[in-house]
Protein backbone atom coordinates (compact mmCIF):
# COMPACT_ATOMS: atom_id res chain seq x y z
CA UNK A 1 0.00 0.00 0.00
CA UNK A 2 1.32 3.44 -0.96
CA UNK A 3 0.00 6.91 -0.27
CA UNK A 4 -2.17 8.38 -3.00
CA UNK A 5 -3.11 11.83 -4.32
CA UNK A 6 -5.91 12.99 -6.58
CA UNK A 7 -8.03 16.05 -7.30
CA UNK A 8 -11.79 16.18 -6.92
CA UNK A 9 -14.14 18.99 -7.97
CA UNK A 10 -17.62 20.20 -7.03
CA UNK A 11 -19.17 17.72 -9.48
CA UNK A 12 -17.38 14.85 -7.71
CA UNK A 13 -15.21 14.23 -10.79
CA UNK A 14 -11.66 13.10 -10.15
CA UNK A 15 -8.24 13.51 -11.69
CA UNK A 16 -5.70 10.98 -10.41
CA UNK A 17 -2.08 11.80 -9.65
CA UNK A 18 -1.30 8.06 -9.42
CA UNK A 19 -2.13 6.76 -12.92
CA UNK A 20 0.61 7.43 -15.45
CA UNK A 21 -1.35 5.81 -18.30
CA UNK A 22 -4.66 7.69 -18.05
CA UNK A 23 -3.71 10.76 -16.01
CA UNK A 24 -0.27 11.49 -14.53
CA UNK A 25 2.11 10.52 -11.75
CA UNK A 26 2.90 13.04 -9.00
CA UNK A 27 6.45 12.84 -7.65
CA UNK A 28 8.48 14.80 -5.08
CA UNK A 29 5.45 16.20 -3.17
CA UNK A 30 6.36 18.99 -0.75
CA UNK A 31 4.50 21.27 1.66
CA UNK A 32 2.45 18.60 3.43
CA UNK A 33 3.45 19.89 6.86
CA UNK A 34 2.75 23.24 8.53
CA UNK A 35 4.53 26.22 10.05
CA UNK A 36 3.83 29.24 12.26
CA UNK A 37 4.70 32.92 12.11
CA UNK A 38 5.34 34.05 15.69
CA UNK A 39 6.27 37.39 17.20
CA UNK A 40 8.16 37.57 20.50
CA UNK A 41 8.83 40.17 23.15
CA UNK A 42 12.05 39.94 25.11
CA UNK A 43 11.88 40.27 28.88
CA UNK A 44 15.39 40.00 30.30
CA UNK A 45 16.58 36.61 29.02
CA UNK A 46 13.14 35.24 28.27
CA UNK A 47 11.23 35.55 25.01
CA UNK A 48 7.44 35.61 25.32
CA UNK A 49 5.34 35.07 22.22
CA UNK A 50 2.48 37.56 21.87
CA UNK A 51 1.35 36.65 18.37
CA UNK A 52 0.98 33.27 16.67
CA UNK A 53 -0.38 32.85 13.15
CA UNK A 54 -0.56 29.66 11.13
CA UNK A 55 1.10 30.20 7.76
CA UNK A 56 -0.80 29.39 4.60
CA UNK A 57 0.56 26.19 3.11
CA UNK A 58 1.57 25.59 -0.49
CA UNK A 59 1.69 22.01 -1.72
CA UNK A 60 3.88 21.33 -4.73
CA UNK A 61 5.33 18.49 -6.75
CA UNK A 62 6.13 17.31 -10.25
CA UNK A 63 3.45 15.96 -12.59
CA UNK A 64 4.85 13.38 -14.99
CA UNK A 65 2.81 12.75 -18.15
CA UNK A 66 3.25 9.84 -20.53
CA UNK A 67 1.02 11.51 -23.13
CA UNK A 68 0.60 15.16 -24.01
CA UNK A 69 -3.20 14.76 -24.10
CA UNK A 70 -3.10 13.90 -20.38
CA UNK A 71 -1.44 17.25 -19.67
CA UNK A 72 -4.21 19.01 -21.57
CA UNK A 73 -6.80 16.96 -19.65
CA UNK A 74 -5.39 18.26 -16.36
CA UNK A 75 -5.51 21.85 -17.58
CA UNK A 76 -9.10 21.38 -18.75
CA UNK A 77 -10.09 19.71 -15.47
CA UNK A 78 -8.72 22.60 -13.40
CA UNK A 79 -10.12 25.37 -15.57
CA UNK A 80 -13.59 23.81 -15.75
CA UNK A 81 -13.80 23.33 -11.97
CA UNK A 82 -15.10 25.98 -9.59
CA UNK A 83 -13.94 24.23 -6.43
CA UNK A 84 -10.91 21.98 -6.13
CA UNK A 85 -10.01 19.61 -3.34
CA UNK A 86 -6.72 17.77 -3.05
CA UNK A 87 -7.31 14.31 -1.61
CA UNK A 88 -4.52 12.59 0.32
CA UNK A 89 -5.00 8.87 1.05
CA UNK A 90 -2.65 7.40 3.63
CA UNK A 91 -2.26 3.64 4.26
CA UNK A 92 -3.00 2.60 7.84
CA UNK A 93 -3.48 -0.95 9.15
CA UNK A 94 -4.60 -2.51 5.87
CA UNK A 95 -6.92 0.38 5.02
CA UNK A 96 -6.68 3.92 3.72
CA UNK A 97 -7.40 7.07 5.70
CA UNK A 98 -8.64 9.83 3.36
CA UNK A 99 -8.10 13.53 4.02
CA UNK A 100 -9.18 16.48 1.90
CA UNK A 101 -7.95 20.02 1.54
CA UNK A 102 -9.55 22.92 -0.34
CA UNK A 103 -6.98 24.31 -2.78
CA UNK A 104 -6.48 26.73 -5.64
CA UNK A 105 -3.94 26.22 -8.41
CA UNK A 106 -0.92 28.49 -8.08
CA UNK A 107 1.23 27.18 -10.92
CA UNK A 108 1.35 24.48 -13.57
CA UNK A 109 4.47 24.82 -15.70
CA UNK A 110 4.93 23.55 -19.25
CA UNK A 111 8.19 21.93 -20.29
CA UNK A 112 9.44 20.04 -23.30
CA UNK A 113 9.24 16.25 -23.49
CA UNK A 114 12.44 14.82 -22.04
CA UNK A 115 14.68 12.11 -23.44
CA UNK A 116 12.75 9.52 -21.44
CA UNK A 117 9.64 10.56 -23.46
CA UNK A 118 7.91 11.94 -20.36
CA UNK A 119 6.55 15.45 -19.94
CA UNK A 120 7.46 16.59 -16.42
CA UNK A 121 5.85 19.81 -15.15
CA UNK A 122 5.99 21.62 -11.82
CA UNK A 123 2.63 22.06 -10.10
CA UNK A 124 1.73 23.91 -6.91
CA UNK A 125 -1.49 24.58 -5.00
CA UNK A 126 -2.30 27.26 -2.45
CA UNK A 127 -4.23 25.73 0.45
CA UNK A 128 -7.35 27.61 1.56
CA UNK A 129 -8.31 25.17 4.31
CA UNK A 130 -6.69 22.68 6.66
CA UNK A 131 -6.85 18.95 6.03
CA UNK A 132 -10.24 17.54 7.00
CA UNK A 133 -12.36 14.42 6.92
CA UNK A 134 -16.12 14.12 6.38
CA UNK A 135 -17.94 12.19 9.09
CA UNK A 136 -21.61 11.79 8.17
CA UNK A 137 -24.34 10.83 10.61
CA UNK A 138 -27.82 10.27 9.22
CA UNK A 139 -31.04 8.94 10.68
CA UNK A 140 -34.55 8.36 9.47
CA UNK A 141 -37.58 7.00 11.30
CA UNK A 142 -39.40 4.18 9.52
CA UNK A 143 -43.12 4.83 10.18
CA UNK A 144 -44.14 1.21 9.66
CA UNK A 145 -41.74 -0.09 12.31
CA UNK A 146 -41.10 3.02 14.42
CA UNK A 147 -37.40 2.19 14.51
CA UNK A 148 -34.22 4.07 13.68
CA UNK A 149 -32.15 3.32 10.57
CA UNK A 150 -28.56 4.45 10.42
CA UNK A 151 -25.36 3.97 8.44
CA UNK A 152 -22.78 5.32 10.86
CA UNK A 153 -19.08 4.88 10.30
CA UNK A 154 -18.30 5.86 13.88
CA UNK A 155 -19.93 4.79 17.18
CA UNK A 156 -22.84 7.06 18.05
CA UNK A 157 -25.88 7.10 20.23
CA UNK A 158 -29.37 8.46 19.51
CA UNK A 159 -31.88 9.12 22.27
CA UNK A 160 -35.60 10.05 22.25
CA UNK A 161 -37.05 10.94 18.85
CA UNK A 162 -37.53 14.64 19.61
CA UNK A 163 -34.07 14.90 21.19
CA UNK A 164 -31.28 13.40 19.05
CA UNK A 165 -27.92 13.23 20.75
CA UNK A 166 -24.53 12.18 19.38
CA UNK A 167 -21.35 11.81 21.39
CA UNK A 168 -18.45 12.88 19.19
CA UNK A 169 -14.74 12.80 19.97
CA UNK A 170 -13.08 15.58 17.99
CA UNK A 171 -9.51 14.34 17.60
CA UNK A 172 -8.64 17.12 15.16
CA UNK A 173 -6.36 20.08 15.81
CA UNK A 174 -9.07 22.77 15.84
CA UNK A 175 -12.76 23.11 16.63
CA UNK A 176 -14.75 21.16 14.03
CA UNK A 177 -17.37 22.89 11.86
CA UNK A 178 -20.51 20.99 10.92
CA UNK A 179 -23.52 21.08 8.61
CA UNK A 180 -27.00 20.02 9.73
CA UNK A 181 -30.03 19.46 7.50
CA UNK A 182 -33.45 18.67 9.04
CA UNK A 183 -36.41 17.81 6.83
CA UNK A 184 -39.86 19.00 7.88
CA UNK A 185 -42.21 18.84 9.59
CA UNK A 186 -40.39 20.37 12.61
CA UNK A 187 -41.12 23.35 14.85
CA UNK A 188 -38.52 25.46 16.65
CA UNK A 189 -35.42 23.40 15.73
CA UNK A 190 -32.70 23.57 18.37
CA UNK A 191 -28.98 22.78 18.21
CA UNK A 192 -27.02 22.36 21.42
CA UNK A 193 -23.40 21.46 22.21
CA UNK A 194 -22.57 20.00 25.64
CA UNK A 195 -19.13 19.14 26.98
CA UNK A 196 -18.06 15.92 28.67
CA UNK A 197 -19.45 17.25 31.97
CA UNK A 198 -22.90 17.71 30.39
CA UNK A 199 -22.52 21.49 30.57
CA UNK A 200 -24.09 23.50 27.74
CA UNK A 201 -21.42 25.32 25.72
CA UNK A 202 -23.56 26.53 22.81
CA UNK A 203 -27.28 26.57 22.14
CA UNK A 204 -29.41 27.96 19.33
CA UNK A 205 -33.18 27.77 18.85
CA UNK A 206 -34.85 29.07 15.69
CA UNK A 207 -38.53 30.00 16.32
CA UNK A 208 -39.84 28.81 12.97
CA UNK A 209 -41.89 26.01 11.44
CA UNK A 210 -40.32 23.85 8.73
CA UNK A 211 -43.22 22.34 6.77
CA UNK A 212 -43.32 19.04 4.93
CA UNK A 213 -41.14 19.23 1.82
CA UNK A 214 -39.03 22.01 3.36
CA UNK A 215 -35.65 21.79 5.02
CA UNK A 216 -33.80 23.58 7.84
CA UNK A 217 -30.10 24.10 7.05
CA UNK A 218 -27.35 25.12 9.46
CA UNK A 219 -23.64 25.32 8.59
CA UNK A 220 -20.68 26.62 10.60
CA UNK A 221 -18.14 25.93 7.83
CA UNK A 222 -16.07 29.12 7.46
CA UNK A 223 -16.65 29.61 3.73
CA UNK A 224 -20.24 28.33 3.84
CA UNK A 225 -21.94 29.93 6.87
CA UNK A 226 -25.69 29.23 6.68
CA UNK A 227 -28.77 29.45 8.83
CA UNK A 228 -31.59 29.03 6.35
CA UNK A 229 -34.90 27.49 5.32
CA UNK A 230 -35.08 25.67 1.99
CA UNK A 231 -38.51 25.73 0.39
CA UNK A 232 -40.06 22.86 -1.54
CA UNK A 233 -39.03 24.43 -4.85
CA UNK A 234 -35.38 24.50 -3.72
CA UNK A 235 -35.18 28.26 -3.09
CA UNK A 236 -33.38 29.41 0.06
CA UNK A 237 -34.65 31.89 2.66
CA UNK A 238 -31.93 33.20 4.98
CA UNK A 239 -32.85 33.19 8.68
CA UNK A 240 -30.16 35.69 9.62
CA UNK A 241 -32.86 38.11 10.75
CA UNK A 242 -33.41 39.68 14.15
CA UNK A 243 -36.83 38.05 14.62
CA UNK A 244 -35.22 34.62 14.24
CA UNK A 245 -31.73 35.18 15.61
CA UNK A 246 -30.70 36.64 18.97
CA UNK A 247 -27.81 38.81 17.85
CA UNK A 248 -26.39 38.86 21.40
CA UNK A 249 -25.68 35.11 21.20
CA UNK A 250 -22.83 33.24 19.56
CA UNK A 251 -25.04 31.75 16.84
CA UNK A 252 -22.34 30.22 14.65
CA UNK A 253 -20.40 27.64 16.62
CA UNK A 254 -18.18 24.61 16.12
CA UNK A 255 -17.52 21.42 18.06
CA UNK A 256 -14.59 21.86 20.47
CA UNK A 257 -11.63 19.49 20.64
CA UNK A 258 -12.32 16.43 22.78
CA UNK A 259 -15.51 14.56 23.66
CA UNK A 260 -18.71 16.59 23.29
CA UNK A 261 -22.39 15.92 22.62
CA UNK A 262 -24.36 17.38 19.73
CA UNK A 263 -28.07 17.52 20.52
CA UNK A 264 -30.67 18.15 17.82
CA UNK A 265 -34.22 18.69 19.04
CA UNK A 266 -37.58 20.26 18.18
CA UNK A 267 -41.06 20.47 19.65
CA UNK A 268 -41.95 17.20 17.94
CA UNK A 269 -40.11 14.20 16.52
CA UNK A 270 -36.97 14.88 14.49
CA UNK A 271 -37.55 12.12 11.97
CA UNK A 272 -35.23 12.87 9.05
CA UNK A 273 -31.89 14.64 9.31
CA UNK A 274 -28.24 14.51 8.24
CA UNK A 275 -25.36 15.82 10.35
CA UNK A 276 -21.93 16.12 8.71
CA UNK A 277 -18.92 16.93 10.90
CA UNK A 278 -15.56 18.10 9.53
CA UNK A 279 -12.61 17.48 11.88
CA UNK A 280 -9.68 19.68 10.80
CA UNK A 281 -5.98 18.77 10.93
CA UNK A 282 -2.93 20.97 10.46
CA UNK A 283 -0.94 18.01 9.17
CA UNK A 284 -1.72 14.33 8.60
C-alpha positions as CSV (number, residue, x, y, z in Angstrom):
1,X,0.0,0.0,0.0
2,X,1.3,3.4,-1.0
3,X,0.0,6.9,-0.3
4,X,-2.2,8.4,-3.0
5,X,-3.1,11.8,-4.3
6,X,-5.9,13.0,-6.6
7,X,-8.0,16.1,-7.3
8,X,-11.8,16.2,-6.9
9,X,-14.1,19.0,-8.0
10,X,-17.6,20.2,-7.0
11,X,-19.2,17.7,-9.5
12,X,-17.4,14.9,-7.7
13,X,-15.2,14.2,-10.8
14,X,-11.7,13.1,-10.1
15,X,-8.2,13.5,-11.7
16,X,-5.7,11.0,-10.4
17,X,-2.1,11.8,-9.7
18,X,-1.3,8.1,-9.4
19,X,-2.1,6.8,-12.9
20,X,0.6,7.4,-15.5
21,X,-1.3,5.8,-18.3
22,X,-4.7,7.7,-18.1
23,X,-3.7,10.8,-16.0
24,X,-0.3,11.5,-14.5
25,X,2.1,10.5,-11.8
26,X,2.9,13.0,-9.0
27,X,6.4,12.8,-7.6
28,X,8.5,14.8,-5.1
29,X,5.5,16.2,-3.2
30,X,6.4,19.0,-0.7
31,X,4.5,21.3,1.7
32,X,2.5,18.6,3.4
33,X,3.4,19.9,6.9
34,X,2.7,23.2,8.5
35,X,4.5,26.2,10.0
36,X,3.8,29.2,12.3
37,X,4.7,32.9,12.1
38,X,5.3,34.1,15.7
39,X,6.3,37.4,17.2
40,X,8.2,37.6,20.5
41,X,8.8,40.2,23.2
42,X,12.0,39.9,25.1
43,X,11.9,40.3,28.9
44,X,15.4,40.0,30.3
45,X,16.6,36.6,29.0
46,X,13.1,35.2,28.3
47,X,11.2,35.5,25.0
48,X,7.4,35.6,25.3
49,X,5.3,35.1,22.2
50,X,2.5,37.6,21.9
51,X,1.3,36.7,18.4
52,X,1.0,33.3,16.7
53,X,-0.4,32.9,13.1
54,X,-0.6,29.7,11.1
55,X,1.1,30.2,7.8
56,X,-0.8,29.4,4.6
57,X,0.6,26.2,3.1
58,X,1.6,25.6,-0.5
59,X,1.7,22.0,-1.7
60,X,3.9,21.3,-4.7
61,X,5.3,18.5,-6.7
62,X,6.1,17.3,-10.3
63,X,3.5,16.0,-12.6
64,X,4.8,13.4,-15.0
65,X,2.8,12.7,-18.1
66,X,3.3,9.8,-20.5
67,X,1.0,11.5,-23.1
68,X,0.6,15.2,-24.0
69,X,-3.2,14.8,-24.1
70,X,-3.1,13.9,-20.4
71,X,-1.4,17.3,-19.7
72,X,-4.2,19.0,-21.6
73,X,-6.8,17.0,-19.7
74,X,-5.4,18.3,-16.4
75,X,-5.5,21.8,-17.6
76,X,-9.1,21.4,-18.7
77,X,-10.1,19.7,-15.5
78,X,-8.7,22.6,-13.4
79,X,-10.1,25.4,-15.6
80,X,-13.6,23.8,-15.7
81,X,-13.8,23.3,-12.0
82,X,-15.1,26.0,-9.6
83,X,-13.9,24.2,-6.4
84,X,-10.9,22.0,-6.1
85,X,-10.0,19.6,-3.3
86,X,-6.7,17.8,-3.1
87,X,-7.3,14.3,-1.6
88,X,-4.5,12.6,0.3
89,X,-5.0,8.9,1.0
90,X,-2.7,7.4,3.6
91,X,-2.3,3.6,4.3
92,X,-3.0,2.6,7.8
93,X,-3.5,-0.9,9.2
94,X,-4.6,-2.5,5.9
95,X,-6.9,0.4,5.0
96,X,-6.7,3.9,3.7
97,X,-7.4,7.1,5.7
98,X,-8.6,9.8,3.4
99,X,-8.1,13.5,4.0
100,X,-9.2,16.5,1.9
101,X,-7.9,20.0,1.5
102,X,-9.5,22.9,-0.3
103,X,-7.0,24.3,-2.8
104,X,-6.5,26.7,-5.6
105,X,-3.9,26.2,-8.4
106,X,-0.9,28.5,-8.1
107,X,1.2,27.2,-10.9
108,X,1.3,24.5,-13.6
109,X,4.5,24.8,-15.7
110,X,4.9,23.6,-19.3
111,X,8.2,21.9,-20.3
112,X,9.4,20.0,-23.3
113,X,9.2,16.3,-23.5
114,X,12.4,14.8,-22.0
115,X,14.7,12.1,-23.4
116,X,12.7,9.5,-21.4
117,X,9.6,10.6,-23.5
118,X,7.9,11.9,-20.4
119,X,6.6,15.4,-19.9
120,X,7.5,16.6,-16.4
121,X,5.9,19.8,-15.2
122,X,6.0,21.6,-11.8
123,X,2.6,22.1,-10.1
124,X,1.7,23.9,-6.9
125,X,-1.5,24.6,-5.0
126,X,-2.3,27.3,-2.4
127,X,-4.2,25.7,0.5
128,X,-7.4,27.6,1.6
129,X,-8.3,25.2,4.3
130,X,-6.7,22.7,6.7
131,X,-6.8,19.0,6.0
132,X,-10.2,17.5,7.0
133,X,-12.4,14.4,6.9
134,X,-16.1,14.1,6.4
135,X,-17.9,12.2,9.1
136,X,-21.6,11.8,8.2
137,X,-24.3,10.8,10.6
138,X,-27.8,10.3,9.2
139,X,-31.0,8.9,10.7
140,X,-34.5,8.4,9.5
141,X,-37.6,7.0,11.3
142,X,-39.4,4.2,9.5
143,X,-43.1,4.8,10.2
144,X,-44.1,1.2,9.7
145,X,-41.7,-0.1,12.3
146,X,-41.1,3.0,14.4
147,X,-37.4,2.2,14.5
148,X,-34.2,4.1,13.7
149,X,-32.1,3.3,10.6
150,X,-28.6,4.4,10.4
151,X,-25.4,4.0,8.4
152,X,-22.8,5.3,10.9
153,X,-19.1,4.9,10.3
154,X,-18.3,5.9,13.9
155,X,-19.9,4.8,17.2
156,X,-22.8,7.1,18.1
157,X,-25.9,7.1,20.2
158,X,-29.4,8.5,19.5
159,X,-31.9,9.1,22.3
160,X,-35.6,10.1,22.3
161,X,-37.0,10.9,18.8
162,X,-37.5,14.6,19.6
163,X,-34.1,14.9,21.2
164,X,-31.3,13.4,19.0
165,X,-27.9,13.2,20.8
166,X,-24.5,12.2,19.4
167,X,-21.4,11.8,21.4
168,X,-18.4,12.9,19.2
169,X,-14.7,12.8,20.0
170,X,-13.1,15.6,18.0
171,X,-9.5,14.3,17.6
172,X,-8.6,17.1,15.2
173,X,-6.4,20.1,15.8
174,X,-9.1,22.8,15.8
175,X,-12.8,23.1,16.6
176,X,-14.7,21.2,14.0
177,X,-17.4,22.9,11.9
178,X,-20.5,21.0,10.9
179,X,-23.5,21.1,8.6
180,X,-27.0,20.0,9.7
181,X,-30.0,19.5,7.5
182,X,-33.4,18.7,9.0
183,X,-36.4,17.8,6.8
184,X,-39.9,19.0,7.9
185,X,-42.2,18.8,9.6
186,X,-40.4,20.4,12.6
187,X,-41.1,23.4,14.8
188,X,-38.5,25.5,16.6
189,X,-35.4,23.4,15.7
190,X,-32.7,23.6,18.4
191,X,-29.0,22.8,18.2
192,X,-27.0,22.4,21.4
193,X,-23.4,21.5,22.2
194,X,-22.6,20.0,25.6
195,X,-19.1,19.1,27.0
196,X,-18.1,15.9,28.7
197,X,-19.5,17.2,32.0
198,X,-22.9,17.7,30.4
199,X,-22.5,21.5,30.6
200,X,-24.1,23.5,27.7
201,X,-21.4,25.3,25.7
202,X,-23.6,26.5,22.8
203,X,-27.3,26.6,22.1
204,X,-29.4,28.0,19.3
205,X,-33.2,27.8,18.8
206,X,-34.8,29.1,15.7
207,X,-38.5,30.0,16.3
208,X,-39.8,28.8,13.0
209,X,-41.9,26.0,11.4
210,X,-40.3,23.9,8.7
211,X,-43.2,22.3,6.8
212,X,-43.3,19.0,4.9
213,X,-41.1,19.2,1.8
214,X,-39.0,22.0,3.4
215,X,-35.6,21.8,5.0
216,X,-33.8,23.6,7.8
217,X,-30.1,24.1,7.1
218,X,-27.3,25.1,9.5
219,X,-23.6,25.3,8.6
220,X,-20.7,26.6,10.6
221,X,-18.1,25.9,7.8
222,X,-16.1,29.1,7.5
223,X,-16.7,29.6,3.7
224,X,-20.2,28.3,3.8
225,X,-21.9,29.9,6.9
226,X,-25.7,29.2,6.7
227,X,-28.8,29.4,8.8
228,X,-31.6,29.0,6.4
229,X,-34.9,27.5,5.3
230,X,-35.1,25.7,2.0
231,X,-38.5,25.7,0.4
232,X,-40.1,22.9,-1.5
233,X,-39.0,24.4,-4.9
234,X,-35.4,24.5,-3.7
235,X,-35.2,28.3,-3.1
236,X,-33.4,29.4,0.1
237,X,-34.6,31.9,2.7
238,X,-31.9,33.2,5.0
239,X,-32.9,33.2,8.7
240,X,-30.2,35.7,9.6
241,X,-32.9,38.1,10.8
242,X,-33.4,39.7,14.1
243,X,-36.8,38.0,14.6
244,X,-35.2,34.6,14.2
245,X,-31.7,35.2,15.6
246,X,-30.7,36.6,19.0
247,X,-27.8,38.8,17.8
248,X,-26.4,38.9,21.4
249,X,-25.7,35.1,21.2
250,X,-22.8,33.2,19.6
251,X,-25.0,31.7,16.8
252,X,-22.3,30.2,14.6
253,X,-20.4,27.6,16.6
254,X,-18.2,24.6,16.1
255,X,-17.5,21.4,18.1
256,X,-14.6,21.9,20.5
257,X,-11.6,19.5,20.6
258,X,-12.3,16.4,22.8
259,X,-15.5,14.6,23.7
260,X,-18.7,16.6,23.3
261,X,-22.4,15.9,22.6
262,X,-24.4,17.4,19.7
263,X,-28.1,17.5,20.5
264,X,-30.7,18.1,17.8
265,X,-34.2,18.7,19.0
266,X,-37.6,20.3,18.2
267,X,-41.1,20.5,19.7
268,X,-41.9,17.2,17.9
269,X,-40.1,14.2,16.5
270,X,-37.0,14.9,14.5
271,X,-37.6,12.1,12.0
272,X,-35.2,12.9,9.0
273,X,-31.9,14.6,9.3
274,X,-28.2,14.5,8.2
275,X,-25.4,15.8,10.3
276,X,-21.9,16.1,8.7
277,X,-18.9,16.9,10.9
278,X,-15.6,18.1,9.5
279,X,-12.6,17.5,11.9
280,X,-9.7,19.7,10.8
281,X,-6.0,18.8,10.9
282,X,-2.9,21.0,10.5
283,X,-0.9,18.0,9.2
284,X,-1.7,14.3,8.6
